[in-house]
């Protein structure tokens, strides 16, 4: 796991769904997630035919967006990333143990402290999931 990922978001295993940052610039981020056969959710989804839950594929995109927001805002480690909206989720193909998720997130618009983005996940060059979402950084409360 890339330590760079951990510096941007507070997520930790078993709920960290970004393994490495491949590229980040002013408008986008590209990350990857290795889908391992021993991931805890595969024990129940589904025991005889493991498929990565769609909501967790979405989480890969959301965490990638959180990394992007933290880096671009300069609030690395000072605030907590939260999702405020998810729209237009489209699951196009199943994700299985052994797959590598290529995740891309692009900013569409920033309004005040809200970041509106679009995300895409590919496996072997084929789109597995796409979605639109919004997020922001909020003050940590005890």
C-alpha beads as a LAMMPS data file, in Angstrom:
LAMMPS data file: protein, C-alpha beads

142 atoms
141 bonds

1 atom types
1 bond types

-500.0 500.0 xlo xhi
-500.0 500.0 ylo yhi
-500.0 500.0 zlo zhi

Masses

1 110.0

Atoms # bond

1 1 1 0.000 0.000 0.000
2 1 1 1.274 3.414 -0.917
3 1 1 1.942 5.625 2.133
4 1 1 1.051 8.613 -0.039
5 1 1 -2.591 7.475 0.046
6 1 1 -2.613 7.455 3.862
7 1 1 -1.359 11.023 4.113
8 1 1 -4.412 12.402 2.300
9 1 1 -7.354 10.515 3.828
10 1 1 -8.112 9.100 7.282
11 1 1 -9.396 5.749 5.968
12 1 1 -7.503 2.645 7.082
13 1 1 -7.824 -1.086 6.436
14 1 1 -10.146 -2.834 6.239
15 1 1 -11.984 0.220 4.871
16 1 1 -9.258 1.696 2.685
17 1 1 -10.057 1.091 -0.979
18 1 1 -7.210 2.880 -2.775
19 1 1 -3.845 1.126 -2.986
20 1 1 -1.851 3.666 -4.950
21 1 1 -1.977 7.042 -6.661
22 1 1 -0.823 6.855 -10.268
23 1 1 -1.261 10.476 -11.310
24 1 1 -2.732 13.678 -9.938
25 1 1 -2.948 17.126 -11.488
26 1 1 -5.147 20.219 -11.067
27 1 1 -8.264 18.624 -12.584
28 1 1 -8.017 14.867 -12.063
29 1 1 -6.620 11.908 -10.189
30 1 1 -5.884 8.339 -11.272
31 1 1 -5.599 5.587 -8.663
32 1 1 -5.641 1.799 -8.444
33 1 1 -7.117 -0.850 -6.198
34 1 1 -5.988 -4.487 -6.231
35 1 1 -8.994 -6.678 -5.508
36 1 1 -7.632 -9.499 -3.360
37 1 1 -9.375 -12.824 -2.835
38 1 1 -9.059 -12.469 0.955
39 1 1 -10.996 -9.187 1.162
40 1 1 -13.405 -9.601 4.139
41 1 1 -16.583 -8.849 2.162
42 1 1 -16.045 -11.812 -0.174
43 1 1 -16.839 -14.205 2.697
44 1 1 -20.494 -13.231 2.402
45 1 1 -20.837 -11.652 -1.082
46 1 1 -21.078 -14.394 -2.358
47 1 1 -19.287 -17.365 -0.748
48 1 1 -19.460 -19.602 -3.835
49 1 1 -19.068 -16.861 -6.439
50 1 1 -17.367 -13.791 -4.955
51 1 1 -18.310 -10.469 -6.538
52 1 1 -17.178 -7.084 -5.240
53 1 1 -20.241 -5.158 -4.009
54 1 1 -21.114 -2.189 -6.225
55 1 1 -21.271 0.113 -3.221
56 1 1 -17.612 -0.714 -2.459
57 1 1 -16.614 0.001 -6.048
58 1 1 -18.309 3.381 -5.549
59 1 1 -16.296 3.782 -2.341
60 1 1 -13.075 3.350 -4.358
61 1 1 -14.111 6.337 -6.467
62 1 1 -15.213 8.386 -3.452
63 1 1 -11.927 7.793 -1.629
64 1 1 -9.997 8.751 -4.757
65 1 1 -12.046 11.958 -4.893
66 1 1 -11.305 12.593 -1.213
67 1 1 -7.570 12.304 -1.908
68 1 1 -7.930 14.780 -4.767
69 1 1 -9.902 17.271 -2.637
70 1 1 -7.417 17.087 0.245
71 1 1 -4.460 17.660 -2.068
72 1 1 -6.066 20.481 -4.047
73 1 1 -7.440 22.297 -1.004
74 1 1 -4.190 22.106 0.936
75 1 1 -6.076 20.699 3.950
76 1 1 -4.097 17.476 4.113
77 1 1 -4.892 15.782 7.403
78 1 1 -6.734 18.774 8.872
79 1 1 -10.330 17.982 7.858
80 1 1 -12.496 14.926 7.219
81 1 1 -13.707 14.202 3.665
82 1 1 -17.440 13.537 3.324
83 1 1 -19.606 12.684 0.361
84 1 1 -22.622 14.943 -0.071
85 1 1 -24.182 13.568 -3.239
86 1 1 -24.064 10.496 -5.471
87 1 1 -25.863 10.456 -8.832
88 1 1 -26.057 8.435 -12.020
89 1 1 -24.353 5.277 -10.767
90 1 1 -23.990 2.808 -13.618
91 1 1 -22.573 -0.650 -13.015
92 1 1 -21.571 -2.168 -16.322
93 1 1 -19.661 -5.298 -15.347
94 1 1 -18.905 -7.361 -12.250
95 1 1 -15.609 -7.079 -10.366
96 1 1 -13.959 -10.288 -9.149
97 1 1 -11.034 -11.281 -6.928
98 1 1 -7.797 -10.755 -8.822
99 1 1 -9.061 -7.749 -10.771
100 1 1 -7.181 -4.448 -10.711
101 1 1 -9.415 -1.390 -10.627
102 1 1 -8.193 1.610 -12.600
103 1 1 -9.995 4.550 -11.021
104 1 1 -10.212 8.019 -12.504
105 1 1 -11.870 11.074 -11.020
106 1 1 -12.244 14.440 -12.727
107 1 1 -13.508 17.669 -11.250
108 1 1 -16.450 19.207 -13.034
109 1 1 -17.001 22.240 -10.824
110 1 1 -16.086 23.735 -7.464
111 1 1 -18.704 25.882 -5.757
112 1 1 -17.680 27.359 -2.407
113 1 1 -16.398 24.343 -0.445
114 1 1 -18.255 21.722 -2.533
115 1 1 -16.437 19.747 -5.218
116 1 1 -18.556 18.241 -8.028
117 1 1 -16.828 15.335 -9.735
118 1 1 -17.275 12.398 -12.060
119 1 1 -15.683 9.022 -11.558
120 1 1 -14.985 5.993 -13.668
121 1 1 -13.657 2.534 -12.839
122 1 1 -12.150 0.256 -15.469
123 1 1 -11.023 -3.359 -15.287
124 1 1 -8.786 -4.477 -18.106
125 1 1 -9.680 -1.373 -20.085
126 1 1 -13.430 -2.055 -19.833
127 1 1 -15.695 0.282 -17.849
128 1 1 -17.020 -1.437 -14.728
129 1 1 -18.709 1.547 -13.059
130 1 1 -19.306 5.248 -13.540
131 1 1 -20.885 7.862 -11.293
132 1 1 -21.225 11.551 -10.534
133 1 1 -20.691 12.761 -6.984
134 1 1 -19.968 15.708 -4.753
135 1 1 -17.855 15.990 -1.651
136 1 1 -16.352 18.416 0.771
137 1 1 -13.969 18.635 3.700
138 1 1 -15.462 19.305 7.126
139 1 1 -14.004 20.119 10.517
140 1 1 -13.292 17.070 12.628
141 1 1 -15.515 16.830 15.683
142 1 1 -14.793 14.776 18.780

Bonds

1 1 1 2
2 1 2 3
3 1 3 4
4 1 4 5
5 1 5 6
6 1 6 7
7 1 7 8
8 1 8 9
9 1 9 10
10 1 10 11
11 1 11 12
12 1 12 13
13 1 13 14
14 1 14 15
15 1 15 16
16 1 16 17
17 1 17 18
18 1 18 19
19 1 19 20
20 1 20 21
21 1 21 22
22 1 22 23
23 1 23 24
24 1 24 25
25 1 25 26
26 1 26 27
27 1 27 28
28 1 28 29
29 1 29 30
30 1 30 31
31 1 31 32
32 1 32 33
33 1 33 34
34 1 34 35
35 1 35 36
36 1 36 37
37 1 37 38
38 1 38 39
39 1 39 40
40 1 40 41
41 1 41 42
42 1 42 43
43 1 43 44
44 1 44 45
45 1 45 46
46 1 46 47
47 1 47 48
48 1 48 49
49 1 49 50
50 1 50 51
51 1 51 52
52 1 52 53
53 1 53 54
54 1 54 55
55 1 55 56
56 1 56 57
57 1 57 58
58 1 58 59
59 1 59 60
60 1 60 61
61 1 61 62
62 1 62 63
63 1 63 64
64 1 64 65
65 1 65 66
66 1 66 67
67 1 67 68
68 1 68 69
69 1 69 70
70 1 70 71
71 1 71 72
72 1 72 73
73 1 73 74
74 1 74 75
75 1 75 76
76 1 76 77
77 1 77 78
78 1 78 79
79 1 79 80
80 1 80 81
81 1 81 82
82 1 82 83
83 1 83 84
84 1 84 85
85 1 85 86
86 1 86 87
87 1 87 88
88 1 88 89
89 1 89 90
90 1 90 91
91 1 91 92
92 1 92 93
93 1 93 94
94 1 94 95
95 1 95 96
96 1 96 97
97 1 97 98
98 1 98 99
99 1 99 100
100 1 100 101
101 1 101 102
102 1 102 103
103 1 103 104
104 1 104 105
105 1 105 106
106 1 106 107
107 1 107 108
108 1 108 109
109 1 109 110
110 1 110 111
111 1 111 112
112 1 112 113
113 1 113 114
114 1 114 115
115 1 115 116
116 1 116 117
117 1 117 118
118 1 118 119
119 1 119 120
120 1 120 121
121 1 121 122
122 1 122 123
123 1 123 124
124 1 124 125
125 1 125 126
126 1 126 127
127 1 127 128
128 1 128 129
129 1 129 130
130 1 130 131
131 1 131 132
132 1 132 133
133 1 133 134
134 1 134 135
135 1 135 136
136 1 136 137
137 1 137 138
138 1 138 139
139 1 139 140
140 1 140 141
141 1 141 142
